Amino acid sequence: MRAIRLHAFGPADNLRHERVPDPEPGPGQVRIAVAAAGVHLVDTALREGLRLGPVPTPAELPTIPGREVAGTVDALGEGVEPAWLGRRVAAHLGMAPGGYAELAVTGVERLHPLPHGLSEDHALAMVGTGRTAMGVLRFADLSPADTVLVLAAAGGIGSLLVQYARHRGATVVGAAGGPEKVRAVEGLGADLAVDYTRDGWDGRIREKFGDRPLTYVFEGVGGDLGRTATALLAPGGSHLSYGYASAGFSPGGQTVLTEEECGRLGITSRSVLGKPMFDKVGGMGNLRVLEEEAVALAAAGTLVPLVHHFPLAEAARAHRALETRATLGKVVLVP
């Protein structure tokens, strides 16, 4: 098969498109003929040799990156029900990489059968990025009384949060970087879309909705953008941080206000990734609950993920685009 292998930690050009032996499923495993492989911002950090939270850097090189796949089961390991053969599925591979390939092996317990009408790339977006969005939403009880700001609203997670907030009847402001992304956010149904690369973007929100109009800020950007957004929260409002895309992979880049700052503004601010999210679902081993919720919402048409496709052979280009924030929605490799 063809696969992307990383031979040395470092820049995106270290990702090589190569021919490698086909993997074979072991007991309790299946092999998936991959139709779509997910690329995550975390993948770019692991490529550099960084460790992020519970996700370990590869123990041995070369390695095949990637932890999200969708496709068709084409081989079964010992003990797997024959009915799985030929089924379209999506799976998060967990801590074991191997997704950037034409074939991938995983445990049968990780599979999500795909409903008729749900494409592989859309399902793939939901088992990784979608499950994070569902986890973030566990910290918010959205209703028509809410006015919500989503930063990076044209990204994989942000675009789903915009759609879900609209689904719950909330008024939604989506902030994104550049005219193309702003147009995409408008297409998602946001009541207002603003370009946060332009000075005064927060002023546009105040002009339309008032001085401190927001009840929730969903924010995975960090840095100055995150702090500007929190100043728009009304007393009693909630800032939910789930990343720091604009500030590099440094926990210090994540926007979480101090108790003093929160007290002065009368708001709450918290990071929801990692242990807080795991606790909401009863532990890291129960993240599948969030995957199931996300896939079901996509199957129902409630959430339609934005997807940015790259050929498998161009994984390095996909990484560079993701790192420079030149992508829309979920980045997907197509073998």
C-alpha positions as CSV (number, residue, x, y, z in Angstrom):
1,M,0.0,0.0,0.0
2,R,0.9,3.7,-0.2
3,A,1.3,5.6,3.1
4,I,2.8,8.7,4.5
5,R,5.7,8.1,6.8
6,L,7.6,10.4,9.1
7,H,11.3,9.5,9.3
8,A,12.6,12.3,11.5
9,F,10.9,15.0,13.7
10,G,10.8,18.4,12.1
11,P,9.2,20.3,9.3
12,A,6.3,19.2,7.1
13,D,8.7,18.1,4.3
14,N,9.8,15.2,6.5
15,L,6.5,13.5,5.6
16,R,7.2,11.1,2.8
17,H,4.8,9.3,0.5
18,E,6.1,5.7,0.2
19,R,5.1,2.2,-0.5
20,V,5.0,0.0,2.6
21,P,3.7,-3.6,3.4
22,D,0.0,-3.9,3.8
23,P,-1.0,-4.2,7.5
24,E,-2.9,-7.3,8.6
25,P,-5.6,-7.3,11.3
26,G,-4.9,-9.2,14.5
27,P,-7.5,-10.8,16.8
28,G,-10.4,-8.5,17.4
29,Q,-9.3,-6.1,14.7
30,V,-10.4,-5.1,11.2
31,R,-8.6,-3.6,8.3
32,I,-10.1,-0.5,6.7
33,A,-9.6,0.4,3.0
34,V,-9.3,4.1,3.7
35,A,-11.4,6.6,1.8
36,A,-10.6,9.6,4.0
37,A,-7.9,10.2,6.6
38,G,-8.1,13.1,9.1
39,V,-5.4,15.7,9.7
40,H,-5.4,17.4,13.1
41,L,-3.5,20.3,14.4
42,V,-2.1,18.0,17.0
43,D,-0.5,16.0,14.2
44,T,1.7,18.9,13.3
45,A,3.0,19.2,16.8
46,L,3.7,15.4,17.0
47,R,5.5,15.7,13.7
48,E,7.8,18.3,15.4
49,G,8.4,15.8,18.3
50,L,6.3,17.6,20.8
51,R,4.0,15.9,23.3
52,L,0.6,17.3,23.9
53,G,-1.4,16.2,26.9
54,P,-2.2,12.5,26.8
55,V,-1.1,12.0,23.2
56,P,2.4,10.6,23.1
57,T,5.0,11.4,20.6
58,P,5.9,8.3,18.4
59,A,8.1,5.9,20.3
60,E,9.8,4.7,17.1
61,L,10.5,6.2,13.7
62,P,9.6,5.9,10.9
63,T,5.9,6.1,11.7
64,I,2.6,6.5,9.8
65,P,0.8,9.5,11.4
66,G,-2.9,10.0,11.7
67,R,-5.6,8.8,14.1
68,E,-8.9,9.3,12.2
69,V,-10.0,7.2,9.3
70,A,-13.2,6.3,7.3
71,G,-13.7,3.8,4.6
72,T,-14.7,0.2,4.0
73,V,-13.8,-2.9,6.1
74,D,-11.8,-5.2,3.7
75,A,-10.3,-7.8,6.1
76,L,-11.2,-9.3,9.5
77,G,-9.0,-10.5,12.3
78,E,-9.7,-13.6,14.4
79,G,-12.9,-13.4,16.4
80,V,-14.6,-10.6,14.5
81,E,-18.2,-11.0,13.3
82,P,-18.3,-11.7,9.5
83,A,-21.0,-9.1,9.2
84,W,-18.4,-6.3,9.4
85,L,-16.8,-7.3,6.1
86,G,-17.7,-4.8,3.4
87,R,-19.3,-2.3,5.8
88,R,-18.6,1.4,5.5
89,V,-17.2,2.7,8.8
90,A,-15.4,5.5,10.6
91,A,-13.0,5.1,13.5
92,H,-10.8,7.2,15.8
93,L,-7.7,5.1,16.2
94,G,-7.0,6.3,19.7
95,M,-3.3,6.5,20.7
96,A,-2.2,4.2,17.9
97,P,-1.3,6.1,14.7
98,G,-1.5,4.8,11.2
99,G,-4.3,6.8,9.5
100,Y,-2.3,8.5,6.7
101,A,-2.5,5.4,4.5
102,E,-4.5,3.4,2.0
103,L,-5.1,0.7,4.6
104,A,-5.5,1.0,8.4
105,V,-6.0,-1.5,11.2
106,T,-8.0,-0.9,14.4
107,G,-10.0,-2.7,17.0
108,V,-13.6,-3.6,16.1
109,E,-14.8,-1.8,19.2
110,R,-13.7,1.5,17.7
111,L,-15.9,1.3,14.6
112,H,-18.9,3.4,13.8
113,P,-21.1,2.0,11.0
114,L,-22.0,4.8,8.6
115,P,-25.7,5.4,8.0
116,H,-26.8,5.6,4.4
117,G,-26.2,9.0,3.0
118,L,-23.4,10.0,5.3
119,S,-20.2,10.3,3.3
120,E,-16.9,9.0,4.6
121,D,-15.3,12.4,4.8
122,H,-18.2,13.9,6.8
123,A,-18.2,10.9,9.2
124,L,-14.4,11.2,9.6
125,A,-14.8,14.9,10.6
126,M,-17.2,13.9,13.3
127,V,-15.3,11.1,15.1
128,G,-12.4,13.4,15.9
129,T,-13.1,17.1,15.5
130,G,-16.9,16.5,16.0
131,R,-16.3,14.7,19.3
132,T,-14.3,17.6,20.6
133,A,-17.1,20.0,19.6
134,M,-19.6,17.8,21.4
135,G,-17.3,17.8,24.5
136,V,-17.1,21.6,24.5
137,L,-20.8,21.8,24.3
138,R,-21.2,19.7,27.5
139,F,-20.2,23.0,29.3
140,A,-22.9,25.1,27.7
141,D,-26.7,24.9,27.9
142,L,-27.6,26.9,24.8
143,S,-31.0,28.4,24.3
144,P,-32.7,31.2,22.3
145,A,-31.9,33.5,25.1
146,D,-28.1,33.3,24.3
147,T,-25.9,35.4,22.2
148,V,-22.8,33.4,21.3
149,L,-19.4,34.3,19.8
150,V,-17.4,31.5,18.1
151,L,-13.7,32.4,17.3
152,A,-12.1,30.5,14.4
153,A,-15.6,29.9,13.2
154,A,-14.5,28.6,9.8
155,G,-12.4,25.9,11.4
156,G,-13.3,22.3,12.0
157,I,-14.6,22.7,15.5
158,G,-15.7,26.3,15.2
159,S,-17.9,25.6,12.1
160,L,-19.7,22.9,14.0
161,L,-20.2,25.1,17.1
162,V,-21.8,27.8,14.9
163,Q,-24.2,25.3,13.4
164,Y,-25.1,23.7,16.8
165,A,-25.7,27.1,18.4
166,R,-28.1,28.1,15.6
167,H,-29.8,24.7,15.9
168,R,-30.5,25.6,19.6
169,G,-31.9,28.9,18.6
170,A,-29.1,31.1,19.9
171,T,-28.0,34.3,18.2
172,V,-24.5,33.5,16.8
173,V,-21.6,35.7,15.9
174,G,-18.8,34.0,14.0
175,A,-15.3,35.5,13.9
176,A,-12.8,34.2,11.3
177,G,-9.6,35.3,9.6
178,G,-10.0,36.8,6.1
179,P,-12.8,37.4,3.6
180,E,-13.1,33.8,2.3
181,K,-13.5,32.5,5.8
182,V,-16.0,35.2,6.7
183,R,-18.1,34.2,3.7
184,A,-18.0,30.6,4.8
185,V,-19.2,31.6,8.3
186,E,-22.1,33.5,6.7
187,G,-22.9,30.4,4.8
188,L,-23.2,28.5,8.0
189,G,-26.0,30.7,9.2
190,A,-24.3,33.1,11.6
191,D,-26.3,36.2,12.4
192,L,-23.1,38.2,12.1
193,A,-19.7,37.2,10.7
194,V,-16.6,39.4,11.4
195,D,-13.0,39.3,10.2
196,Y,-10.8,39.3,13.3
197,T,-7.7,40.1,11.3
198,R,-9.1,43.6,10.9
199,D,-8.9,46.3,13.6
200,G,-12.1,47.0,15.4
201,W,-13.7,43.6,14.8
202,D,-15.0,43.6,18.3
203,G,-16.5,47.1,17.7
204,R,-18.7,45.7,14.9
205,I,-20.2,43.3,17.5
206,R,-20.8,46.1,20.0
207,E,-22.4,48.2,17.3
208,K,-24.9,45.5,16.4
209,F,-25.6,44.0,19.8
210,G,-24.5,46.4,22.5
211,D,-21.5,46.9,24.7
212,R,-21.2,43.5,26.4
213,P,-23.8,41.4,24.6
214,L,-22.4,37.8,24.8
215,T,-23.5,35.0,27.1
216,Y,-20.9,32.5,25.7
217,V,-17.5,32.8,24.0
218,F,-16.3,29.5,22.4
219,E,-12.6,30.1,21.8
220,G,-9.8,27.9,20.6
221,V,-7.5,30.6,19.4
222,G,-5.7,32.1,22.4
223,G,-3.5,35.1,22.7
224,D,-4.8,38.6,22.3
225,L,-7.9,37.5,20.2
226,G,-9.1,35.4,23.1
227,R,-8.7,38.3,25.6
228,T,-10.5,40.7,23.3
229,A,-13.4,38.3,23.0
230,T,-13.8,37.8,26.8
231,A,-14.3,41.6,27.2
232,L,-17.5,41.2,25.2
233,L,-19.1,38.9,27.7
234,A,-22.1,40.1,29.7
235,P,-22.0,39.7,33.5
236,G,-22.7,36.1,34.2
237,G,-21.3,35.1,30.8
238,S,-19.0,32.1,30.2
239,H,-15.7,31.8,28.3
240,L,-14.9,28.3,27.2
241,S,-11.4,27.8,25.9
242,Y,-10.4,24.7,24.0
243,G,-7.1,25.6,22.4
244,Y,-4.5,28.1,21.4
245,A,-4.1,27.9,17.6
246,S,-2.8,31.5,17.2
247,A,-0.3,31.2,20.0
248,G,1.7,28.0,19.1
249,F,1.7,24.9,21.2
250,S,2.3,26.5,24.5
251,P,-0.2,26.2,27.3
252,G,0.7,29.8,28.2
253,G,-0.9,30.8,24.9
254,Q,-4.3,29.6,25.9
255,T,-6.7,32.3,27.1
256,V,-7.9,31.6,30.7
257,L,-8.6,34.6,32.8
258,T,-7.5,34.9,36.4
259,E,-10.0,34.9,39.3
260,E,-9.4,38.6,39.7
261,E,-10.1,39.3,36.1
262,C,-13.3,37.2,36.1
263,G,-14.4,38.9,39.3
264,R,-14.0,42.3,37.8
265,L,-15.9,41.4,34.7
266,G,-18.5,39.2,36.5
267,I,-17.8,36.2,34.2
268,T,-16.4,32.7,34.3
269,S,-13.4,31.5,32.2
270,R,-12.2,27.9,32.0
271,S,-10.2,25.5,29.8
272,V,-12.4,22.6,28.9
273,L,-9.9,20.3,27.2
274,G,-8.3,17.3,28.8
275,K,-9.5,16.3,32.3
276,P,-12.5,18.6,32.5
277,M,-13.9,17.1,29.3
278,F,-13.0,13.6,30.3
279,D,-14.8,14.1,33.7
280,K,-18.0,15.2,31.9
281,V,-18.3,11.8,30.1
282,G,-17.0,9.7,33.0
283,G,-13.4,9.3,32.0
284,M,-11.2,9.3,28.9
285,G,-12.3,5.8,28.1
286,N,-15.9,7.1,27.4
287,L,-15.0,9.6,24.7
288,R,-16.9,7.3,22.3
289,V,-20.1,8.7,23.7
290,L,-19.2,12.1,22.1
291,E,-18.3,10.4,18.8
292,E,-21.7,8.7,18.7
293,E,-23.4,12.0,19.4
294,A,-21.5,13.8,16.6
295,V,-22.0,11.1,14.0
296,A,-25.7,11.0,14.8
297,L,-26.1,14.8,14.3
298,A,-24.2,14.6,11.0
299,A,-26.4,11.7,9.9
300,A,-29.5,13.7,10.7
301,G,-28.2,16.7,8.8
302,T,-28.2,18.9,11.9
303,L,-24.4,19.4,11.5
304,V,-22.7,19.5,8.1
305,P,-18.9,19.7,8.5
306,L,-16.8,21.9,6.3
307,V,-14.1,19.7,4.7
308,H,-10.9,20.7,3.0
309,H,-9.5,17.9,0.9
310,F,-5.9,17.1,0.0
311,P,-4.5,14.1,-1.9
312,L,-2.8,11.6,0.5
313,A,0.5,12.2,-1.4
314,E,0.3,15.9,-0.5
315,A,0.2,15.4,3.3
316,A,3.1,17.8,3.7
317,R,1.2,20.5,1.9
318,A,-1.8,19.8,4.1
319,H,0.3,20.2,7.2
320,R,1.7,23.5,5.9
321,A,-1.7,24.8,5.1
322,L,-3.1,23.9,8.5
323,E,-0.1,25.5,10.3
324,T,-0.6,28.8,8.4
325,R,-4.3,28.7,9.0
326,A,-5.0,28.5,5.2
327,T,-7.7,25.8,5.5
328,L,-11.5,25.8,5.9
329,G,-13.0,23.3,8.2
330,K,-11.7,19.8,8.7
331,V,-8.5,18.8,6.7
332,V,-8.9,15.4,5.1
333,L,-6.4,13.3,3.1
334,V,-7.9,11.3,0.2
335,P,-5.8,8.2,-0.9
